[in-house]
């Protein structure tokens, strides 16, 4: 029998652990830290907010049915989610959610209320009914407090219940996630760290947000304080029809995260969208290149890192 050296065993073990950890959301290193992870789910969206005291929000469920397994590895024995948000019912955002709802105790569902008759969305709605999960239709002005985080709904402006939009992306939920630091109570002040979550909103929604929230565009210092964010979850996977220059200038993100699948058929992110992000000086992160992208908010401030 061939002898195996101790060094070879150690190296193999390290490689195995590294491979396993590459598929997991980044661990919290500070008990007071809130971690927001844009999960590498391929060509789709899933964002996990994990705060102190088992305070969790899940935004979207990705394009495959295995999200519950990934959450189990990330959250351990915690089998509850305070809030689950479906920004819109396209398959690449909804497929993973039905199994999550079956396996986790969910406090509330937030969705658009639009009509969409695909099998994946119908399964999601059926699971909500079977599990008797409280459900709310998202409308601008609503806020949801979970631990140290506040999710403020910016769009849609009106209740979309029963609406059958020509473009589902135009009814996508857009929300600002604000995370307080230390014992600071939440608000819209400078002491919160802000992450703008955009679903698959495109240029038409961006224009509506600018009209609603940029009341004084002559202010060259901060023309749109209500849209300003430290981090932007880039709309619609970096498509050509999103991330307009005017919108990016208003948001002024230091970091921009694109959730996108490697070699996807849509050729996302589009070179023009990338160029616009580069022009405003945003640091660009991509899940196809960087794996899970983790935003950490703690007393020391905000940091962003990739798993690769």
Long-range contacts (C-beta under 8 A, 24 or more apart in sequence): 21-307, 22-291, 22-307, 22-308, 23-70, 23-73, 24-70, 24-73, 24-74, 24-292, 25-50, 25-70, 25-74, 25-292, 25-294, 26-292, 26-294, 26-296, 26-305, 26-307, 28-296, 29-296, 30-296, 30-298, 30-299, 32-182, 32-298, 32-299, 33-296, 33-297, 33-298, 34-147, 34-148, 34-149, 34-179, 34-296, 34-297, 34-298, 35-294, 35-295, 35-296, 35-297, 36-177, 36-179, 36-195, 36-231, 36-294, 36-295, 36-297, 37-74, 37-292, 37-293, 37-294, 37-295, 38-233, 38-257, 38-259, 38-285, 38-287, 38-292, 38-293, 38-294, 38-295, 39-67, 39-70, 39-259, 39-287, 39-292, 40-259, 40-287, 40-288, 40-290, 40-291, 40-292, 40-293, 40-307, 41-67, 41-96, 41-259, 41-287, 42-261, 42-262, 42-264, 43-92, 43-237, 43-260, 43-261, 43-264, 43-265, 43-266, 43-268, 44-91, 44-92, 44-93, 44-95, 44-259, 44-261, 45-87, 45-92, 45-93, 45-199, 45-200, 45-233, 45-237, 45-259, 46-93, 46-96, 46-259, 47-197, 47-233, 47-259, 48-74, 49-146, 49-149, 49-177, 50-74, 50-75, 51-146, 51-147, 51-148, 51-149, 51-179, 52-147, 52-148, 53-147, 54-78, 54-80, 55-82, 55-146, 55-147, 55-148, 55-149, 56-80, 56-81, 56-82, 56-83, 56-146, 57-81, 57-82, 57-83, 57-84, 57-85, 57-144, 57-146, 57-149, 57-151, 57-177, 58-83, 58-84, 58-85, 58-100, 59-84, 59-85, 59-87, 59-175, 59-197, 60-85, 60-86, 60-87, 60-93, 60-94, 60-97, 60-199, 61-86, 61-93, 61-94, 61-95, 61-96, 61-97, 61-98, 61-100, 62-92, 62-93, 62-95, 62-96, 63-91, 63-92, 63-93, 63-95, 63-96, 63-261, 64-95, 64-96, 65-95, 65-96, 65-98, 65-99, 66-96, 66-99, 67-96, 67-97, 67-99, 67-100, 68-96, 68-99, 68-100, 68-102, 68-103, 68-104, 71-100, 71-104, 72-103, 79-103, 79-104, 79-105, 80-104, 80-105, 80-106, 80-107, 81-105, 81-106, 81-107, 82-107, 82-108, 82-146, 82-147, 83-107, 83-108, 83-109, 83-110, 83-144, 83-146, 83-151, 84-108, 84-109, 84-110, 85-109, 85-110, 85-111, 85-138, 85-151, 85-173, 85-175, 86-110, 86-111, 86-112, 86-124, 86-173, 87-112, 87-172, 87-173, 87-174, 87-197, 87-199, 87-200, 88-112, 88-114, 88-168, 88-169, 88-171, 88-172, 88-173, 88-199, 88-200, 89-114, 89-116, 89-118, 89-120, 89-121, 89-124, 89-168, 90-168, 90-169, 90-200, 91-118, 91-120, 93-199, 93-200, 94-120, 94-121, 94-124, 95-120, 97-124, 97-127, 98-123, 98-124, 98-126, 98-127, 101-127, 101-128, 101-131, 101-133, 102-127, 102-131, 106-131, 106-133, 107-134, 108-133, 108-134, 108-135, 108-136, 108-144, 109-133, 109-134, 109-135, 109-136, 110-135, 110-136, 110-137, 110-138, 110-144, 110-153, 110-173, 111-135, 111-136, 111-137, 111-138, 111-173, 112-137, 112-138, 112-156, 112-160, 112-171, 112-172, 112-173, 113-137, 113-138, 113-159, 113-160, 113-161, 113-162, 113-163, 114-160, 114-161, 114-162, 114-163, 114-164, 114-165, 114-168, 114-171, 115-162, 115-163, 115-164, 116-164, 116-168, 137-161, 138-173, 138-175, 140-212, 145-186, 148-179, 148-180, 148-186, 149-177, 149-178, 149-179, 149-180, 149-186, 150-177, 150-178, 150-179, 150-180, 150-186, 150-192, 151-175, 151-176, 151-177, 151-178, 152-176, 152-177, 152-178, 154-209, 154-212, 154-213, 154-227, 155-201, 155-205, 155-208, 155-209, 157-208, 157-212, 167-202, 168-200, 169-199, 169-200, 169-201, 169-202, 169-205, 169-236, 170-201, 170-202, 170-204, 170-205, 172-198, 172-199, 172-200, 172-201, 172-205, 173-199, 174-198, 174-199, 174-201, 174-205, 174-209, 176-227, 176-229, 179-297, 181-297, 181-298, 181-299, 182-299, 188-226, 193-230, 193-297, 193-301, 193-302, 194-228, 194-229, 194-230, 194-231, 195-229, 195-230, 195-231, 195-232, 195-233, 195-295, 196-227, 196-229, 196-231, 196-232, 196-233, 196-251, 196-253, 197-233, 198-232, 198-233, 198-234, 198-235, 198-236, 198-242, 199-235, 199-236, 200-235, 200-236, 200-237, 200-242, 201-235, 201-236, 201-242, 202-235, 202-236, 202-239, 202-241, 202-242, 203-241, 203-242, 203-244, 203-247, 205-235, 206-235, 206-242, 206-243, 206-244, 206-246, 206-247, 207-244, 207-246, 207-247, 209-247, 210-246, 210-247, 210-250, 213-250, 214-250, 223-249, 223-250, 224-250, 224-251, 227-251, 228-252, 229-253, 230-254, 230-255, 230-302, 231-255, 231-256, 231-257, 231-295, 231-302, 231-304, 232-256, 232-257, 232-282, 233-257, 233-259, 234-258, 234-259, 234-269, 234-273, 234-277, 236-268, 237-264, 237-266, 237-268, 237-269, 238-268, 238-269, 238-270, 238-273, 238-274, 239-266, 239-268, 239-269, 239-270, 239-273, 240-270, 240-272, 240-273, 242-273, 243-273, 243-276, 243-277, 244-276, 245-276, 245-279, 245-280, 248-276, 248-277, 248-279, 248-280, 248-282, 249-280, 252-280, 253-280, 253-282, 254-282, 254-283, 255-282, 255-283, 255-285, 255-295, 255-304, 256-282, 256-283, 256-284, 256-285, 257-285, 257-286, 257-287, 257-293, 257-295, 257-304, 258-284, 258-285, 258-286, 258-287, 259-287, 260-286, 260-287, 260-288, 261-288, 262-288, 264-288
